[in-house]
Amino acid sequence: MGAWLDSITSWLSANPSWLGAAIFLIAFVECLAIAGIIVPGTVALFAVAALAGSGILELSEALLLGFLGGLLGDFVSYFLGRRFHQNIRRLPGLRHHPEWIGGAEAYFQRYGIASLLVGRFIGPLRPMLPMVAGMFDMPLVRFAGVSLIAAAGWSVAYILPGWATGAAIRLPLPENFWPQAAVVGVALAILLGVAVQSSTRQKRYATRLIAATCFILLGAVFLGWPYLADFDQGLMTLVQASRSEAAENYAVMITGLGDFRTQFCAAALLAILLLLTRQYRHAIFAVGTTLGAAVVNQSMKYTFARARPEVLAEPLTTYSMPSGHASASFALFMTLAVLAGRSQPVRLRLTWLLLGGIPALAIAMSRVYLGVHWPTDVLAGMMLAFFTCSASLAFVQNKQSLPALPIRVWWLILPAMVALLGGFALHSFGHGLIRYQY
């Protein structure tokens, strides 16, 4: 496998004009039924994305090509399922490995539409679920809507790390960038390890332990940011290197989703819908997370009074740490992810949290892209949201576990949230207005 991958990357280095086609093709194969299980597409995708980040392709181009390739793989798999139905089991590969389709079939029957979102990030299930959706005659419009969202998140999660690695090797970064980045990475790994271990072992104090860990890491960011100057400067350099005129309006649209007005309306809508459907404990959790993040954020801004980056021609005079966009967006999407994962297996709950983190991270990084926040501002906002989310959940689960929301409630929440956030996004994109005041 190593020799095969080396030969591909060597050839692409000598023929960079084919790199875009390679990203598209590998993403397509990675998401294509049966082929996605056999071909080690994840490793190859990281390698070619790193090559793209070395200065051959812009980040926006690499993400778009990965998105389109993955989307095409989804649709080809879907139509294979619609065309052959149960006869698909006779295809080479599936005859000898019936467990490939059996696992995806059981997963789809259990979780329905949600399986297409969550299963996108579970290797063996990713290429098989679209085909299973076609086998069960899922309506094309419904499949297309879910696949568009899943493919977009998948492209960011699988292309961005490789591209950033390639860009980091190419660009002149501060001397201590990598050691400081390693410290940040270890801290996040500790948080992930605490969350996974305490959850998988079903400890009663798991949520409180996660809240305590987030609180300690939040304090560490506030006390340690002066010692992470090279990390801030280096990551800011990486993000600014990916700027392009074509991506500017999209960054404005994404950052608009984190504005105070947008997040306030989204949080208020969620709370109102939960109250109207008499999901009182869920409403307390949602309000505790979103309102708590907003109140603590403003208090910390004035307590630490950190100046913003001087990237803009006219830098903002408001304080920088923690990022209000980061704390508000992570609080909202983590709330939705926690509610979606209630009464589900641990691995699925963690996957929901990963899915919720993708749009929140996009909003948070748009602030660094636009030059109005340092990376540690975003990190502090994220830790703040994690803390308020886990603390609020621990509070409402003090005596009894929070149950799953009924499906009928989700059919109210999801369309309402998509319509609200989509409306604000289109407004920001259409007018090209960047709201930096928060």
FENPE-V211676 format. One line per field, one symbol per residue. ss: DSSP state (@ for helix, = for strand, . for the rest). psi: psi as a letter, one per 30 degrees, with the letter a starting at -180 (. if undefined). A space follows every 50 residues. Layout:
# FENPE-V211676
ss->???
psi->???
This chain:
# FENPE-V211676
ss->.@@@@@@@@@@@@@.@@@@@@@@@@@@@@@....@@@@..@@@@@@@@@@ @@@@@@..@@@@@@@@@@@@@@@@@@@@@@@@@@@@@@@@.......@@@ @@@@@@@@@@@.@@@@@@@@@.@@@@@@@@@@@@@....@@@@@@@@@@@ @@@@@@@@@@@@@@@@@@@@......@@@@@@@@@@@@@@@@@@@@@@@@ .....@@@@@@@@@@@@@@@@@@@@@@@@@@@@@@@@@@@@...@@@@@@ @@@@@@...@@@@@@@@@@@@@@@@@...@@@@@@@@@@@@@@@@@@@@@ @@@@...................@@@@@@@@@@@@@@@@@.....@@@@@ @@@@@@@@@@@@@@@@@@@.....@@@@@@@@@@@@@@@@@@@@@@.... ......@@@@@@@@@@@@@@@@@@@@@@@@@.......
psi->eeeeeeeeeeeeefiffgeeeeeeeeeeefgkkeefeekifeeeeeeeee eefggekleeeeeeeeeeeeeeeeeeeefeeeefbffffflkefefiffe feeeeeeeeefbefeeeeffgjdffeffeeeeeeeghkkeeeeeeeeeee eeeeeeefeeeeeeeeeeeekjllegeeeeeeeeeeeeeeeeeeeeeeee ghkfgeeeeeeeeeeeeeeeeeffefggeeeeeeeeeeeffgkleefeee eeeefffgleeeeeeeeeeeeeeeeeghieeeeeeeeeeeeeeeeeeeee efefhklllheleiklflleklkeeeeeeeeeeeeeeeefgkglleeeee eeeeeffeeeeeeeffeeefgfklefeeeeeeeeeeeeeeeeeeefgefk kklkkleeeefeeeeeeeeeeeeeeeeeeefhkjjgf.
